């Protein structure tokens, strides 16, 4: 079809190959909203038409969009501050506050330790503390979604939890970040290496091993060493 439309699919060099040109064409159509990623076919990605894949959505005015964004952020991430919302959304402080105001009764304000937080009127009940460890991926919302991460990361651990502004995979125990981890797959098996922070409460070998087993099960791969 491309050839019939006068678009060459073959080139004269590695930087002008049909494969490279195809990637640019796919990228263009993705950015203009024509296609998006579909389910993998084996190891290869596939693409689908957005109009056939994504449900129709309603068109919002600017004010409606600000209110909806504020409602969704604080409902899923609250309690959080205005500054957290600004960090996550990229909005100006003025627009962030306007969104909260327009959300009306969908959000409530609470003051904790002298700071103002916003959240849904009926937050999800807090479960009892658990000693289980959770392996979260890099750039997980648990840390990235907040400008101030002191509620989950001790100040002395903030540096090791990220590198050069990049958020590393983290280990969470009792709601606190207690270390980082990395995994590798070799010969059909996965290995998980935990890197706990010094003096991190709840960081122990048993909890890490249990979390590594769950991760291996998720990948449908054996864990090595077991």
Buried (B, 14 or more C-beta within 10 A) or exposed (E): EEEEEEEEEEEEEEEEBEEEBEEEEBEEBBEEEEBEEEEEEEEEEEBEEBEEEEEEEEEEEEEEBBBBBBBEBBBEBBBBBBBBBBBBBEBEEEBBBBBBEBBEEBBBEEEEEEEEBBBBEEEEEEEEEEEEBBBBEBBBEBBEBBEEBEEBBBEEBEEBBBEEEEBBBBBBBEEBBBBBBEBEEEEEBBBBEBBBBEEBEBBBEEBBBEBBEBBBEEEEBEBBEE
